[in-house]
Structure formats: structure tokens, C-alpha cells
Amino acid sequence: MTSPALRDRDEGLGRHAAAPRPRSMTSLDLGLSRLRRAAGRVGAVWDRLGRALKGVMPARLYARTLLIIIAPMVILQSVVAFVFMERHWNTVTRRLSAAVTQDIAALIDIYRSYPQDADQATLRRIARERLGLVVDVLPGTELPPVGPKPFFSLLDQALSREISRQIGRPFWIDTVGRSSLVEIRIQLDNSVLRVFARRNAAYASNSEIFLLWMVGTSLVLITIAILFLRNQIRPILKLTEAVESFGKGREVPSFGPRGAQEVRRAALAFIEMKRRVERSIEQRTTMLAGVSHDLRTVLTRFKLELALLGDAPELDALKKDVDEMARMVEAYLAFARGDSGEQAEPTDMAAFLDELKADAERTGHRASVAFHGHPIVTVRPHAFRRCLANLVSNAARFADEIVVTGHRDHRWLTLTVDDDGPGIAPAQRDEVFKPFVRLDDARNQDEGGTGLGLAIARDIARSHGGDISLGDSPLGGLRATVRIPV
């Protein structure tokens, strides 16, 4: 039986012993930390290498596919050529050179062992008949001066090494003087032994043929790969052109699925998508045509009833309301229809700008136009004229001076409409393109307006594959920029 004080002391000790002690960093933790840092450095180096290779790699699919085919072929053949040169060719050349050197060493031994053969007739006969060598014994002990080594001196290296190892006497060799023979001179005690050997007896001469066959077959395979790749890439290019033309509102009547199965599936998917989009637009246009007919019938009846009522002053407001409703209906239908049924055709942009200038001057505004580059651009003329007319009329509503500038290069048509009006705040420039948006102090605020002018203009520009943006004008007002691909 313990006392309460002792029990409290034991419990406190137990709690103190059970508390976790701070653990010092072990060698395993230190190793893991170093491993993580090393992995991070390797990852950073790999990322830099990937970015560098991305900048060097070609951008076109045709060039990348050729690189995928050619690079492994070149690497494989380089490895094969290196292994062949290093293992087979070099080994065979060394062994052939060693065999020729052994024959020469045997002839030297015969020459020393049989001094009674004064004219060396037996030595020459043995060398010619048994060894395939031509041997002469020259008087004197001087060797010719050493000539320049050939660039690819594998035979010189092999023969020099074997003569030094097996014979161990001063020597002189010539492997380039005669194309089919190798001349070897060995300095003896009182004379010089001259030996002519066939080149193919000391050198693996058929290796060049192997290299020529390898390079030739590689060129043939690369040519075949290029021809096949061009046929495979052509359907993809046709599909790209069809998609771009559809995005610009143009037709490609000769387009059809062709090429590999995956490319055909992509082409069929594009054709089906194009049909669905055109069917949806056609249904919307048909529906709006019916709505237009019904609304116009009602408005015509209103106008007739107002005309029968006479010219009372209290009816003027009603007539204005009916006229405003007619304008609103026309604006809504124009926005929804978007002039989608019109076909694209080459159009003179310079003439377009001159017409816009004349329209602006008739309303009492100062206008100037300028166009740079080739003026003929393929667009839907009526729709594009409506787009530019909306921008010019929007500028004419709040400005006195209007400057329209056009520029065409090999890729884009850019048109800018500048004015000296009050402009639009940067925070509101995206809002004015939304349908039916009429800002309180915005430039598209007009009496009886619908807020669809800029929305229609952007819709037409985007149907041509481009867009419209707003910015600050050098004249102090607003700049509207239309940019579409050509």
C-alpha cells in the first residue's frame, strides 16, 4: 500500500519517461537529404537540357519524322562501323600483317642459314612460289628516307608494329607508292632485304566495300523514307488547309479523307463537325427568317393602322416607337444571321477604304485612308464591309476626325480605325463587344441603339478567322484594330 505522495511521484516519473526524446539526425537521414539535393540538381540539369534541345529541334512534323527515322539509322550504322573497324578490320589487318612479317622473318633466317646460295636464286624461288613474295638483296646498308605517312595509316601501323616485334631491325615501308603492292626494306648486316608483297596479303581491303554498301543502302533507305513520308504528310497538310479555310469562312470543295487510318478518322471527324456547324447555322437562319417574317408583318400592320388614324400630334411618338422597333428587329436579325450564307471572294481593300471615307465625309466628318501592301484579299465582301462600316460609324458618332489605315503582309490583313473622340476606358473595352451591352457613357451609346454594332463587327471578324481589339489612338481617342489571316 503506497501513499498518495509516492504514487503521484511515480506517475510523474512515468510521464516523464514516456515523453518522446528529440532525435538527432542519423547518417541515413543525412544520406537521404544529400540524395534529394542531388536528384534536384539532376532534375534542373535535365530541364535545361530539354529546353536547349527544344530550341534546336525542328518545328515541322515532316522534319521531326525524318529526324526520328534518320537519327537511329545513323547511330546504328555508326556503332556497326566502329565495331567493324575496331574489331574486325583492325584485327584482320593485324593478323595479315603478322603473317607477312613472319614470312619475311623466315626468309631472313634462310638467307643467314644458307650462305652458299650466293646469288639468292633459291631464296627468290621459295619466296615467289611458296610465299607469294618478290625478294631482292640490295648491296649497302642505307635505307631510303622516311616519307610522309598516309592519312589513314592502319596498314603502316600494323606492319611497323609487327616488324619491330618479330624482326627487331631497322626497316622502311612504303604502302602508297604502288596501289597493289607494299614495299618493305629490312636492314641486314651488310645488305638490305627488299620485299614486295601484295597489298591484299597484308591488308583487309574488302572493308571499304562494306562501308560503301552500308552508306549506299542507307541513302536508298532514306530516299524511300522521304518519299513515303511526303505521301503521309500530304493528307495532314490538306486537312490543315481545310480547317484554316473553314475558320476563315471559305469552302474547300475538293477536300476528302485520305492517307493513314488515323488521318482519315481526323478528316471524317472534321467533315462531320463542319456539317453539324453548318446545319446548326442553317437551322438558326431559317428560324430567324420565320421570326423576321412574323415580326415584320405585325410592324407593317401597326404602320397601316397608324396611317389610317391620321396625323394627330399624339401619334408621332407611337410612329417613332414603331420605327425604332423595326430598326431593332433588323439589327437583331443581322447579328444572329451574321451573313453566313455569303461566299468568300477576292476583294480590293483599297477600294473598300475609299468607299468608307466617302461615307464618313458625307456625314460631315474629316476622314483619311491609306493602304500598304497588296490590296486583294479573299473575304466575304458584304459581311466585311458591314464590319468596317460599324467601326467607322461608331467612331463617327463621337469624333470629328477619322483615320483608317490598312496593311497586308504574307500572313495577315490589319486594319486600324483611329479617331479623336473621348475613347473608352480600358476596363470597359471588353464589355462593349458583348451583345446588347450599352454602357452609360460609352461610345456605343446612341439614341435608339441596340448595343450590337461592335458585337456584329467582332462576330464577322472572328468568322474570317481573326479578331478585333480596342486600344488608345495616336489622335487621342480610340483605336479599333481588325486583324484577319489572308
C-alpha positions as CSV (number, residue, x, y, z in Angstrom):
1,M,0.0,0.0,0.0
2,T,1.7,3.2,-1.2
3,S,1.0,6.6,0.0
4,P,-0.6,9.2,-2.3
5,A,2.6,11.3,-2.4
6,L,4.6,8.3,-3.6
7,R,2.0,7.4,-6.2
8,D,2.0,10.9,-7.6
9,R,5.8,10.9,-7.8
10,D,5.8,7.6,-9.7
11,E,3.2,8.7,-12.1
12,G,5.2,11.9,-12.8
13,L,8.3,9.9,-13.4
14,G,6.3,7.6,-15.8
15,R,5.0,10.6,-17.7
16,H,8.5,12.0,-18.0
17,A,9.9,8.7,-19.2
18,A,7.2,8.2,-21.8
19,A,7.7,11.7,-23.4
20,P,9.5,11.5,-26.8
21,R,13.1,12.5,-26.8
22,P,14.4,14.7,-29.6
23,R,16.1,12.5,-32.2
24,S,19.4,13.6,-33.7
25,M,20.0,13.4,-37.4
26,T,21.4,10.0,-38.3
27,S,23.6,9.0,-41.2
28,L,20.6,7.6,-43.0
29,D,18.8,11.0,-42.8
30,L,21.9,12.8,-43.9
31,G,22.2,10.4,-46.9
32,L,18.6,10.9,-47.9
33,S,19.0,14.6,-47.7
34,R,22.0,14.5,-49.9
35,L,20.3,12.2,-52.3
36,R,17.3,14.6,-52.6
37,R,19.6,17.5,-53.3
38,A,21.5,15.5,-55.9
39,A,18.2,14.5,-57.5
40,G,17.1,18.1,-57.6
41,R,20.3,19.2,-59.3
42,V,20.0,16.4,-61.9
43,G,16.4,17.4,-62.5
44,A,17.4,21.0,-63.1
45,V,20.2,20.0,-65.5
46,W,17.7,17.7,-67.3
47,D,15.2,20.6,-67.6
48,R,17.9,22.9,-69.0
49,L,18.9,20.2,-71.5
50,G,15.3,19.7,-72.5
51,R,14.8,23.4,-73.1
52,A,18.0,23.5,-75.2
53,L,17.0,20.5,-77.3
54,K,13.5,22.0,-77.8
55,G,15.1,25.1,-79.2
56,V,17.2,23.1,-81.6
57,M,14.6,20.6,-82.7
58,P,12.7,21.4,-85.9
59,A,9.2,22.7,-85.6
60,R,7.6,20.9,-88.6
61,L,6.2,17.4,-88.4
62,Y,7.9,16.4,-91.7
63,A,11.4,17.4,-90.4
64,R,10.8,15.7,-87.0
65,T,9.6,12.5,-88.5
66,L,12.7,12.4,-90.8
67,L,14.9,13.0,-87.8
68,I,13.2,10.2,-85.9
69,I,14.0,7.8,-88.9
70,I,17.4,9.1,-89.8
71,A,18.9,9.6,-86.3
72,P,18.6,5.9,-85.2
73,M,19.8,4.7,-88.6
74,V,22.9,6.9,-88.4
75,I,23.6,6.0,-84.8
76,L,23.2,2.2,-85.5
77,Q,25.4,2.3,-88.6
78,S,28.0,4.4,-86.8
79,V,28.1,1.8,-84.0
80,V,28.3,-1.0,-86.5
81,A,31.0,0.7,-88.5
82,F,33.0,1.4,-85.4
83,V,32.7,-2.1,-84.1
84,F,33.6,-3.5,-87.6
85,M,36.6,-1.1,-87.9
86,E,37.8,-1.7,-84.4
87,R,37.2,-5.4,-84.0
88,H,37.1,-7.0,-87.4
89,W,39.0,-4.8,-89.8
90,N,41.8,-3.9,-87.3
91,T,42.1,-7.5,-86.1
92,V,42.2,-9.0,-89.6
93,T,44.7,-6.4,-90.8
94,R,47.0,-7.1,-87.8
95,R,46.9,-10.8,-88.4
96,L,47.6,-10.5,-92.1
97,S,50.5,-8.1,-91.3
98,A,51.7,-10.5,-88.7
99,A,51.6,-13.4,-91.3
100,V,53.5,-11.4,-93.9
101,T,56.1,-10.3,-91.2
102,Q,56.5,-14.0,-90.3
103,D,57.2,-14.9,-93.9
104,I,59.8,-12.1,-94.1
105,A,61.4,-13.3,-90.9
106,A,61.6,-16.8,-92.3
107,L,63.3,-15.5,-95.5
108,I,65.8,-13.6,-93.3
109,D,66.6,-16.9,-91.5
110,I,67.0,-18.8,-94.7
111,Y,69.3,-16.0,-96.1
112,R,71.5,-16.3,-93.0
113,S,71.5,-20.1,-92.7
114,Y,72.5,-20.8,-96.4
115,P,75.4,-18.6,-97.3
116,Q,76.3,-21.0,-100.1
117,D,73.3,-19.5,-102.1
118,A,75.5,-16.7,-103.4
119,D,73.0,-15.3,-106.0
120,Q,70.0,-15.9,-103.8
121,A,68.2,-17.9,-106.5
122,T,66.8,-20.4,-104.0
123,L,65.7,-17.6,-101.7
124,R,63.8,-15.9,-104.6
125,R,62.3,-19.1,-105.8
126,I,61.0,-20.1,-102.3
127,A,59.6,-16.5,-101.7
128,R,57.9,-16.5,-105.1
129,E,56.5,-20.0,-105.2
130,R,55.7,-20.7,-101.6
131,L,55.1,-17.3,-100.1
132,G,53.9,-15.1,-103.0
133,L,56.6,-12.5,-102.3
134,V,59.2,-10.9,-104.6
135,V,62.6,-10.7,-102.8
136,D,65.8,-8.8,-103.7
137,V,69.0,-8.4,-101.7
138,L,70.4,-4.9,-102.3
139,P,74.0,-4.0,-101.5
140,G,74.7,-1.4,-98.9
141,T,73.3,-0.7,-95.5
142,E,71.4,2.6,-96.0
143,L,67.6,2.8,-96.1
144,P,65.6,5.4,-98.0
145,P,64.5,8.5,-96.1
146,V,61.2,8.1,-94.3
147,G,58.3,9.5,-96.4
148,P,55.1,11.1,-95.2
149,K,52.6,8.8,-93.6
150,P,49.1,8.4,-95.3
151,F,46.1,9.9,-93.5
152,F,44.5,6.6,-92.8
153,S,47.7,4.6,-91.9
154,L,46.2,1.4,-90.4
155,L,48.4,-0.8,-92.6
156,D,51.5,1.2,-91.8
157,Q,50.8,1.0,-88.1
158,A,50.2,-2.8,-88.1
159,L,53.2,-3.6,-90.3
160,S,55.5,-1.3,-88.3
161,R,54.4,-2.9,-85.0
162,E,54.8,-6.5,-86.3
163,I,58.2,-5.9,-87.9
164,S,59.5,-4.2,-84.7
165,R,58.2,-7.1,-82.6
166,Q,59.2,-10.1,-84.8
167,I,62.3,-8.9,-86.6
168,G,63.7,-6.1,-84.5
169,R,65.9,-4.5,-87.2
170,P,65.8,-1.1,-88.9
171,F,63.2,-1.1,-91.6
172,W,61.4,1.1,-94.2
173,I,58.0,0.6,-95.7
174,D,56.0,2.2,-98.5
175,T,52.3,1.5,-98.7
176,V,51.3,4.3,-101.1
177,G,53.8,4.2,-103.9
178,R,52.1,1.3,-105.7
179,S,48.4,0.8,-105.3
180,S,48.5,-3.1,-105.4
181,L,51.9,-3.7,-103.7
182,V,53.6,-3.0,-100.4
183,E,57.4,-2.4,-100.4
184,I,59.3,-3.4,-97.3
185,R,63.1,-3.0,-96.7
186,I,64.9,-4.6,-93.8
187,Q,68.4,-3.6,-93.0
188,L,70.7,-6.6,-92.5
189,D,74.4,-6.8,-91.6
190,N,75.9,-6.0,-95.0
191,S,72.9,-5.5,-97.2
192,V,69.2,-4.6,-97.4
193,L,66.5,-7.1,-98.0
194,R,63.8,-5.7,-100.2
195,V,60.4,-7.4,-100.3
196,F,57.4,-6.7,-102.5
197,A,54.1,-8.2,-101.1
198,R,50.6,-7.9,-102.4
199,R,48.5,-5.4,-100.6
200,N,45.6,-7.7,-100.0
201,A,48.0,-10.2,-98.4
202,A,48.7,-7.7,-95.6
203,Y,45.5,-5.6,-95.5
204,A,41.8,-6.3,-95.3
205,S,41.0,-4.5,-98.5
206,N,37.3,-5.5,-98.8
207,S,36.3,-3.4,-95.8
208,E,35.9,-0.3,-97.9
209,I,33.4,-2.2,-100.0
210,F,31.5,-3.0,-96.8
211,L,31.4,0.7,-95.9
212,L,30.3,1.7,-99.4
213,W,27.5,-0.8,-99.3
214,M,26.4,0.4,-95.9
215,V,26.4,4.1,-97.0
216,G,24.7,3.3,-100.3
217,T,21.9,1.2,-98.7
218,S,21.4,4.0,-96.1
219,L,20.9,6.6,-98.9
220,V,18.5,4.3,-100.7
221,L,16.5,3.7,-97.4
222,I,16.5,7.4,-96.6
223,T,15.2,8.2,-100.1
224,I,12.4,5.7,-99.8
225,A,11.6,7.0,-96.3
226,I,11.4,10.6,-97.7
227,L,9.0,9.6,-100.5
228,F,6.8,7.7,-98.1
229,L,6.8,10.5,-95.6
230,R,5.8,13.0,-98.1
231,N,2.8,10.9,-99.1
232,Q,1.9,10.5,-95.4
233,I,2.3,14.2,-94.5
234,R,0.4,15.5,-97.6
235,P,-3.1,14.4,-96.2
236,I,-2.3,16.2,-92.9
237,L,-1.4,19.3,-94.8
238,K,-4.6,19.1,-96.7
239,L,-6.6,18.7,-93.5
240,T,-4.8,21.7,-92.0
241,E,-5.6,23.8,-95.1
242,A,-9.3,22.7,-94.9
243,V,-9.5,23.6,-91.2
244,E,-7.9,27.0,-91.8
245,S,-10.2,27.7,-94.8
246,F,-13.3,26.8,-92.7
247,G,-12.1,29.0,-89.9
248,K,-11.8,31.9,-92.5
249,G,-15.3,31.2,-93.8
250,R,-14.1,29.7,-97.1
251,E,-15.0,26.5,-98.8
252,V,-12.7,23.6,-99.9
253,P,-14.7,21.6,-102.3
254,S,-12.0,19.1,-103.2
255,F,-11.2,18.0,-99.7
256,G,-11.8,14.4,-98.7
257,P,-10.4,11.9,-96.3
258,R,-7.2,10.2,-97.4
259,G,-3.9,8.9,-96.0
260,A,-3.4,6.7,-93.0
261,Q,-6.3,5.4,-90.9
262,E,-5.8,7.9,-88.1
263,V,-5.6,10.8,-90.6
264,R,-8.8,9.6,-92.3
265,R,-10.6,9.5,-88.9
266,A,-9.5,13.0,-88.2
267,A,-10.6,14.2,-91.6
268,L,-14.0,12.4,-91.2
269,A,-14.4,14.0,-87.8
270,F,-13.7,17.4,-89.2
271,I,-16.2,16.9,-92.1
272,E,-18.9,15.7,-89.7
273,M,-18.2,18.7,-87.3
274,K,-18.4,21.1,-90.3
275,R,-21.7,19.6,-91.3
276,R,-23.1,20.0,-87.8
277,V,-22.0,23.6,-87.6
278,E,-23.4,24.4,-91.0
279,R,-26.7,22.6,-90.2
280,S,-26.9,24.5,-86.9
281,I,-26.3,27.8,-88.6
282,E,-28.8,26.9,-91.3
283,Q,-31.5,26.0,-88.7
284,R,-30.9,29.2,-86.8
285,T,-31.1,31.3,-90.0
286,T,-34.3,29.5,-91.0
287,M,-35.9,30.1,-87.6
288,L,-34.9,33.7,-87.6
289,A,-36.3,34.2,-91.1
290,G,-39.6,33.0,-89.8
291,V,-39.4,35.2,-86.8
292,S,-38.5,38.1,-89.0
293,H,-41.5,37.5,-91.3
294,D,-43.9,37.4,-88.3
295,L,-42.4,40.5,-86.6
296,R,-42.3,42.4,-89.9
297,T,-46.0,41.5,-90.5
298,V,-47.0,42.9,-87.1
299,L,-45.0,46.0,-87.6
300,T,-46.5,46.6,-91.0
301,R,-50.0,46.2,-89.6
302,F,-49.0,48.8,-86.9
303,K,-47.8,51.2,-89.5
304,L,-51.0,50.8,-91.6
305,E,-53.2,51.4,-88.5
306,L,-51.2,54.4,-87.5
307,A,-51.5,55.8,-91.1
308,L,-55.3,55.3,-91.0
309,L,-55.5,57.2,-87.7
310,G,-54.3,60.4,-89.4
311,D,-51.6,62.9,-88.4
312,A,-52.5,63.7,-84.9
313,P,-49.6,65.0,-82.7
314,E,-50.1,62.3,-80.1
315,L,-49.4,59.6,-82.7
316,D,-45.9,60.9,-83.6
317,A,-44.5,59.1,-80.5
318,L,-46.1,55.9,-81.5
319,K,-44.8,56.1,-85.0
320,K,-41.3,56.7,-83.7
321,D,-41.6,53.7,-81.4
322,V,-42.7,51.5,-84.4
323,D,-39.8,52.7,-86.5
324,E,-37.4,52.0,-83.6
325,M,-38.8,48.5,-83.2
326,A,-38.2,47.9,-87.0
327,R,-34.6,49.0,-86.7
328,M,-34.1,46.8,-83.6
329,V,-35.5,43.8,-85.3
330,E,-33.2,44.3,-88.3
331,A,-30.2,44.7,-86.0
332,Y,-31.0,41.5,-84.1
333,L,-31.5,39.5,-87.3
334,A,-28.3,40.9,-88.8
335,F,-26.4,39.9,-85.6
336,A,-27.9,36.4,-85.5
337,R,-27.6,35.8,-89.2
338,G,-24.0,37.0,-89.5
339,D,-24.1,37.0,-93.3
340,S,-23.1,33.3,-93.1
341,G,-24.5,32.4,-96.5
342,E,-22.2,34.7,-98.4
343,Q,-19.2,33.1,-100.2
344,A,-15.7,34.5,-99.9
345,E,-14.2,36.1,-103.0
346,P,-11.1,38.3,-103.8
347,T,-11.9,41.9,-102.8
348,D,-10.0,45.1,-103.2
349,M,-9.4,46.5,-99.7
350,A,-8.1,49.9,-101.0
351,A,-11.4,50.4,-102.8
352,F,-13.3,49.4,-99.6
353,L,-11.5,52.0,-97.6
354,D,-12.2,54.7,-100.2
355,E,-15.9,53.9,-100.0
356,L,-15.8,54.2,-96.2
357,K,-14.0,57.5,-96.5
358,A,-16.7,58.8,-98.8
359,D,-19.5,57.7,-96.4
360,A,-17.8,59.4,-93.5
361,E,-17.3,62.6,-95.4
362,R,-21.0,62.7,-96.4
363,T,-21.9,62.8,-92.8
364,G,-19.6,65.9,-92.2
365,H,-16.5,64.2,-90.7
366,R,-12.9,64.6,-91.7
367,A,-11.6,61.2,-92.9
368,S,-8.4,59.9,-94.4
369,V,-7.4,56.4,-95.6
370,A,-4.2,54.7,-96.5
371,F,-3.4,51.1,-97.5
372,H,0.0,49.4,-97.7
373,G,0.7,46.1,-99.5
374,H,-1.2,44.1,-102.0
375,P,-4.8,45.2,-101.7
376,I,-6.6,42.0,-103.0
377,V,-7.8,39.9,-100.0
378,T,-10.2,37.0,-100.0
379,V,-13.1,37.8,-97.7
380,R,-16.9,37.8,-97.7
381,P,-17.3,41.3,-99.1
382,H,-20.8,42.4,-97.8
383,A,-20.1,41.0,-94.3
384,F,-16.6,42.5,-94.1
385,R,-18.0,45.9,-95.4
386,R,-20.6,45.8,-92.6
387,C,-17.8,45.1,-90.1
388,L,-15.7,48.1,-91.1
389,A,-18.8,50.3,-91.5
390,N,-19.8,49.5,-87.9
391,L,-16.4,50.5,-86.7
392,V,-16.3,53.7,-88.8
393,S,-19.9,54.7,-87.8
394,N,-19.0,54.0,-84.1
395,A,-16.1,56.4,-84.5
396,A,-18.1,59.0,-86.4
397,R,-20.7,59.1,-83.7
398,F,-18.4,60.7,-81.2
399,A,-15.4,62.1,-83.1
400,D,-14.7,64.7,-85.8
401,E,-11.7,63.2,-87.4
402,I,-11.3,59.5,-88.6
403,V,-8.1,57.9,-89.9
404,V,-8.4,54.4,-91.5
405,T,-5.1,52.5,-92.2
406,G,-4.7,49.1,-93.8
407,H,-1.6,46.9,-94.1
408,R,-1.3,43.5,-95.7
409,D,1.7,41.1,-95.5
410,H,2.1,37.4,-96.4
411,R,0.1,36.3,-93.4
412,W,-2.3,39.0,-92.0
413,L,-4.5,41.8,-93.1
414,T,-4.5,44.5,-90.4
415,L,-6.9,47.5,-90.5
416,T,-7.0,50.3,-87.9
417,V,-9.7,52.9,-87.3
418,D,-8.4,55.9,-85.3
419,D,-10.5,58.8,-84.1
420,D,-10.1,61.9,-81.8
421,G,-13.2,61.2,-79.7
422,P,-13.5,60.6,-75.9
423,G,-12.5,56.9,-76.2
424,I,-13.4,54.1,-73.9
425,A,-11.9,53.3,-70.5
426,P,-9.5,50.3,-70.7
427,A,-11.7,48.4,-68.1
428,Q,-14.7,48.6,-70.3
429,R,-13.2,47.8,-73.7
430,D,-14.1,44.1,-73.4
431,E,-17.6,44.8,-72.2
432,V,-18.6,46.8,-75.3
433,F,-18.2,43.7,-77.5
434,K,-20.9,41.8,-75.6
435,P,-24.3,41.7,-77.3
436,F,-26.9,44.2,-76.0
437,V,-24.4,45.9,-73.7
438,R,-24.8,49.7,-73.7
439,L,-22.5,51.5,-71.3
440,D,-23.9,54.7,-69.8
441,D,-21.1,56.9,-71.1
442,A,-19.7,54.5,-73.7
443,R,-19.2,55.4,-77.3
444,N,-21.7,52.8,-78.5
445,Q,-24.5,54.6,-76.6
446,D,-26.8,56.2,-79.1
447,E,-30.4,57.2,-79.3
448,G,-32.4,54.1,-80.2
449,G,-29.3,51.9,-80.5
450,T,-29.3,48.2,-79.7
451,G,-25.7,47.8,-78.5
452,L,-25.0,45.3,-81.3
453,G,-22.7,47.3,-83.6
454,L,-19.3,46.2,-82.1
455,A,-20.7,42.7,-81.4
456,I,-21.6,42.3,-85.0
457,A,-18.2,43.6,-86.1
458,R,-16.3,41.2,-83.9
459,D,-18.6,38.3,-84.9
460,I,-17.8,39.0,-88.6
461,A,-14.1,39.3,-87.9
462,R,-14.0,36.0,-86.0
463,S,-15.9,34.3,-88.7
464,H,-13.0,35.2,-91.0
465,G,-10.5,33.7,-88.5
466,G,-9.4,37.0,-87.0
467,D,-10.5,39.3,-84.2
468,I,-11.0,42.9,-83.2
469,S,-9.2,44.7,-80.4
470,L,-9.5,48.2,-78.9
471,G,-6.7,50.5,-77.8
472,D,-5.5,54.0,-77.5
473,S,-5.3,56.1,-80.7
474,P,-2.5,58.5,-81.5
475,L,-5.2,61.0,-82.2
476,G,-6.2,60.9,-78.6
477,G,-9.4,58.8,-78.9
478,L,-10.0,55.1,-79.6
479,R,-8.2,52.8,-82.0
480,A,-10.1,49.7,-83.3
481,T,-7.8,47.1,-84.9
482,V,-9.2,44.4,-87.2
483,R,-6.7,41.5,-87.9
484,I,-7.6,38.6,-90.1
485,P,-5.4,35.9,-91.8
486,V,-5.0,36.0,-95.5
